[in-house]
């Protein structure tokens, strides 16, 4: 099936994916961190204190995701999706009106759980279920919402902060989330019954069967993937979380740094599309061991770069991994573990991802406070990704022999 026919035939389902991934932006670190300076000033917080509060709220959302993520195996998207978007809207309202620093972990929990956690989770699980032969293509299109959010929202909201109070901007986010619920419900008026609940051989994982969550936890493959799942979430989150501070130490204004985000987004989109096409052709097992290697180079560049040319190279390398990360892991769980219980298994990965996004800002913020600069930290981050890629490669090499 050519791309035009694929888009036409599956437009409502793909639009649902794009809508959910885009609206998840209001709970993503790249959006919340836009307001980092204003939040720290309003509540009189240091980098470490703000990172610590963020880590607490995000860690709690990771714990809840282990349970809540399995709801996608029970409820249809048209039922669960609008409820999650209402929760995200209420979380945005809470950020706008909250006067107490002590309540920030609660607000962050709600933003991260309903946004980064459940909105993203519902979208990728739906694509993995609804599509088989074209799963990679569907995931690459649906996750364009992430890139749209990363490209548009920072520029728009940073510009709006020059005109409006930052709290008012969170109310605008709440309105957008509320608008998404009815649109999602309308698009799925005749929601596709999840194809992947069928027990056909083409939809099974290792050993020709559908794996349950407790079985996945007992298999070594899952644990060899944990570092690579945690890494991008932890350190991409940390990078965006400290974007204001990063701009300062490079001698740039915040707007000058944000101006690189469209380049980052364009490359990320290209990487998403390319990885989606490639995984449909050769499978995720052959691609996963290599997709985080550009991130190694990216953090080395960020550690030493000051000029715009070198910084652009860093963002290109950065985007190559983050773009592929939007498609490959989601398809990996379906390919290796089957799809009958993909919601519950993907929930574990989502919990690890959310936990990583809690560890990253908290750890890096604490290191900044004790005098370990971001540029020094980035050398360690590069080493982490190199090690995680090696562990992942060994685990996948052993598990591929069990695929049918």
N, C-alpha and C positions, 0 to 999 in steps of 0.2 A: 504494500500500500504506500503510495507516495505521500509526501508531507501534507499537501493540500487536502487530499481525501481524508487523511487521518485527522487533521484539525477540524474539518467540517463534520465528520461523523461523531467525533468525541468532544465537540466544543463545550457542552454544558459541564462535563466532568472535569475537563482540563481547566476551565474557568474557575470552578470551585477550588481546585488546587492553588491556582494563582491568587485567588481572593484570600484564602486562609493563610498562605505564606506571606502575602503582603501585609495583612492586618496583624500578623504575629510581630511585626516590626515594633509595635508599641510596647512589647515586652522584651525586646531584644536589647542587648547591651549597647549596640551602636547607636540606638535611639536614646536610651536612658542617659548614656554618657554625654550626650549633647548638653544636658543640664547639670553636669557634674559640678562645674564652678558655682552655679547658682545654688545648688543644693548644699554644697559644703559651706558656702557663705551664709545661707539662711539658717543653717543648724549649727554653725561654728564647728565644723569637722575637719580634721586633718586628712591627708590622703589615706593613711592607715585606718583611721576610724571609719571613714566612708567606705573603704574597701571591706572592712570587717562587718559592718552592718549589711552591706550588699551580699557578703558571703553567707551570713546567717539566713537571710531571706531566701536566697537562691538554693542553699542546701536543704532547707525545709521543702521547697518545691520539688527538689529531686526525690526526696523520700516519698512524697505524695504521688509523684509520677509513677512509681513502681506499681501502685494499686490502680490509679486512675487511668493509666495508659491502656490497661486491658479492657476498658469500657468500649474501645473501638471494635472488640470482638463480639460485642453484645448489641450495641445500638448503631443504627444507621447514621450516616453523616448528617442527613437532613434533620435528624432529631438532636444529635449531640452538638453539632457545630454551632447553631444559634445560641445554645445555652452557654457555651464556652465564650462566644463573642460578647454576650451580655456581661459575663464575669470580667472579661478584659476591659470593657467599658467602665464598669464600676471601679476597677483598679485604677484606671486613669483618673477618674473623679477623685478617688482617695488621694492620689499624689497631688492633685490640685488643691485640696482643702486641708490636708494634714498639717497641723501646727507643731507637732511634737517629734523630736528626734527618736524617742523611744519607740514610736510606731513605724518608723521607716522600714524595719525588717518585715513587718506585716504587709506594708504596701509593696515592697519589693517582692515578697513571696507571691502576692496576687498577680503582679505584673509578669513575673517569670513563669508562674504556673500556667496561667491562662494564655499568655503570649508565646514566649519561647517554647514552653513545654507542650501544652495540649493543642494549640492552633497548628503548630508545625507537625506534631505527631499525627493528628487526624489527616492532614493533607498527604503526607508521605505514605501512611498506611493505606489510605484510599487508593492511591495510585498503584501501589504494590498489589492490591487486591483486584482492582478493576481491569488491570492490563497484564498480559502474559508475554506474548512475543514482542510487544512494543513497550515493555515496562520501562526500559531506559529512556526512550523517547518521551514517554508520558511524564516521568520524573523530571527530566530536564526542562520540560515546558512548565510543569506545575511549580517548580521551584524558582521560576523567573520572578515570582512575587518577592522572594528574598532580595534579589538584585534590584528590583524596582524600588523597594523600600530603602535599601542602602544608598542608591543613587539619588533619589529624590528627597527623601525626608530630612536628612541632615542639612542639605543646602537650603531647603524651604524653611525649616524651623530655626536654623541659625539666623537666617535673614529676618524672620518674623520676630525673633527675640530683640531685635533692634527697635521694634515698634510696639511690642506688647509684653506684658508681664509673663514670665515663664510659666506661671501657674495656669494662666488662661489658655496657653497652648496645649496643656494636658486635657483641658475640657474639649478642645477641638478634636483631639485624638479619641476621646470618648464618643463623640458624635459619629465619627467615621466608623468606629467599631459597631455601634448600634445600627448604622445604615447597612452594614454587611450582613447582618442576620437575615432580614427578609429577602435580600438578593440571593443568598445561599439557599434558602428554603424554596424560592421560586425556581432556581436552576435545577434543583433535584426533585421537582414535582413528580417525576417518574424515575426515581433513583434506581440505578442498575443494581440488581442483586449481586453481591460480591461473587465474582466468578471463582475466586480462589478458594472458596469453602468446599468446592468440589474436590474429590479425592483423586483426581486424575494424576497419572504418573508424571505428566509434564509440569505439574505444580508442586511436586514433592521436593524435599531437600536431600541431604545426605542419607545414604542407605535406602533411598527410594521411599521415604516416609515423611509424614508431617511431625515435627518435633514439638513437644510441649515445653513450657518455660522451665520447669524443674529439670527436664532432661538437658536443655541447653546449658543450664548452670553447671551440670555435672560433666560437661564435655570440655576438654581443654581449649578448643578453638575459641570459645567465647572469651576466655581469660587472656588469650594472646591478642585479642582484638581490643581489650579494655584500654591499654595505653594509647592506642591510635584513635579511639573514640574520644577519650578524655582530652588528648592534646590539643586538637584544633579548638575545641570549645573553651578550654582553659586559657590558651595563649592568644587566640584571635580575640576572644572576649577581653582579655587584659589589655591588648593593644588598643582596641577601641575605647575601653573604659578610661584609659589614661591618655586619650588623644589630645586633650587640652595641655596636659603636662608634657607630652611628647613634643608638641609644637613649640612649647616654651624652651625646652632644652636644645632644640634645633635652631632657635632664634627666629621662628616663624610665628605669624598670627594664626589663630584657629581657622579663620576663613581660608588662608593660604593652604593649610593642610587639607581641609575639607574639599578644596578644589581638585584634589587628586582622586576623590571618591568616584566620579564618573568614569575615569580610566579604569580604576579597580573594578567597577561594575561591568564595563564592557568586556574586559578580559574574563571576568568571572562567568558572564553569560556564555561567552565562547567556550570556556572550559566545561560548563554544564552541558551544553549541546554536544560538544565533542565526546565527553565521557558517556553521555547517554547513548549516542550512536555506537560508540565502541563497545559498551557493555552488552548491547543487543547482539553484536557481532561475535565477540570472543568471550563474554562472561565476566563476572566481577573478579573471579579468582586470579586471573592473569593481570588485572589492572591494580588491584588494591595494594600490593606491596610497594608500588612505585609512586602513588599519587601524592604522598606527603613530602617527597624529596624537594620539590620547589620551595616548600615552606622553610626547609633548612637554609637554602640560599637567601630567601627573603629576610629572615631575621638577622643573618650576617650582614646583609646590606643595610638594614635599618640601624644596626649597631654602629656603623661607620659613616653612613651617608649624611651629607649636609646640603649638597646642591640639588636643584630640582631634577636634573637628569638622572642622577643615581637614585633619588627617591622614587622616580617614575619606574625604574627597573625593579626596585623593591616591591612596589605595588603590583606590578605585572606578575612577578613570581608568587607573591602573596595570593593573588586572585586565582592563579592556576590551581592551587590546592583547594582553596575555599569553594571554587566553582565545582570541582570534581567531588568535593565532600558533600555537596548537596544531593548528588545522585547515587554515587557508588555504594556508600554504606547502607542506604535504604534498600537498594536492590540486593545487596549482599545477604541480608538476613532472610529475604524471601528465597533466594537461590539456594542457600545452604541449609536452611531450616524448614523450608516449606511455608505455606501461607495460611493454613487452617487456624493457626494460633499466632499469626504474625503480630497482632496487636499487643499481646502479652509479652512476646519476646522483644519486639521493638521498644516496648515500654522500659525494659531493662536498659537497653542501649540509650534511650532518651534520658533515663535517670542518671546514667554515667555522664552523659553529655551535660546535663544541667548541673550535676555536681562539679564537673570541670569548670563550668562557667562561674561557679561559686569560688572554687579554689584559686583560679587565675587572678581576679582582682584583689582578693584578700591577701594572697601571698606576695604579689608584686607591690601592692600598696604598703605592706609591712616592710618589705625590703627597701623601698624608697625611704620610708621613715627612719630606718637604721643606717642609711647612707649608701646603700647599694643601688646605683643609678640604673635607669631602664636600659641604657646602652650596654652596660656590663651584663645585666640580666639576659639580654637578647642572645648573647653568646651561649649561655646555658640552655636557653630555649632551643636553639638550633641543634645542640647536642641531643636534647631530649627527642626531637623529631627523628633524628637519625637512628637512635636506639629503638624507638617505637616501631619504625619501619622494618628494622631487622627482625624484631620479635614477631611482628605481624606476618612477615614473609615466611618464617619457619612454621607458624601455625597453619597458615593457609596451604602451604606445600603438602603438609601431612593430611589435611582434611580433604583436599581435592580428589584424592584417590577413592573417597567414599561417595562421590557424586555419581549419579547414574549417567 
